[in-house]
Amino acid sequence: MPDVRAMLAAAVVRLGERADAEALLLHVLQQPRSWLFAHADEVPDMDVQTAYAALVERRAAGEPVAYITGRRGFWSLELEVNPATLIPRPETELLVELALQRLPSVAACNVADLGTGSGAVALAIARERPRARVVATDASAAALAVAQRNAQRLGLGNVAFVHGDWLAPLAGQHFDLIVSNPPYIEAADPHLAQGDLRFEPPAALASGPDGLDAIRRIVRDARAHLHPDAWLLFEHGWNQGLAARVLLAEAGYADVFSALDLEQRDRVSGGRRSA
């Protein structure tokens, strides 16, 4: 039977990518990456070999690694994910960074995360701001169940989860910050039928002909839920920065801006409710 080195080499040939091959093998073995360097000559038993081969074939068929393993790292957190939730992406960490810049480090505050999915943004904020009270909404009960399990496993008790569409379940509530990573892909975008996107929930990806339907609604409704001088921040597509800023300005937000991601593309926009 092949040793670990040979198993990996064969999987890399099958998948065309070493990172995925390693992630799947480590998942089967339940070992850290450092284990590979010390045990490359080890021959795993047949059960491991069979299980690994099955996962490699699932990935070769296009299924995302995060759904195969049921886990995805985001910020400093290890999150459960499944096909009911969007897979958290590194670029969304910019939204968390900008949110933390606008929240007090020690004082109590109220934050809303709209369309929380796996809870990635809400839980990252809750971890970094223990005195914050975070309310996270989602229209998907299945996604909320995943987010709740993540909060429980991470021991984060300062997050509440509410079932409903965007701000609808937050009637009468006001916040010091509202954040969202809404769907923003154009409904006819051919990328939706390619790669990992084929397996992710369509409602968490696409939003109308120009991708801005959810953002329009959030920009329109969030202002009534913000305290004076509080901020709305949301992620959007790389080519939607100008449209996002126009929507914010037309809705009466102050200090409207867009922030660039690591590829120097507009990724997060926001505005402040003036006093």
Secondary structure, 3 states (H helix, E strand, C coil): CCCHHHHHHHHHHHHCCHHHHHHHHHHHHCCCCHHHHHCCCCCCCHHHHHHHHHHHHHHHCCCCHHHHHCEEEECCEEEECCCCCCCCCHHHHHHHHHHHHCCCCCCCEEEEEECCCCCHHHHHHHHHCCCEEEEEEECCHHHHHHHHHHHHHHCCCCEEEEECCCCHHHCCCCEEEEEECCCCECCCCHHHHCHHHHHCCHHHCECCCCCCHHHHHHHHHHHHHEEEEEEEEEECCCCCHHHHHHHHHHCCCEEEEEEECCCCCEEEEEEECCC
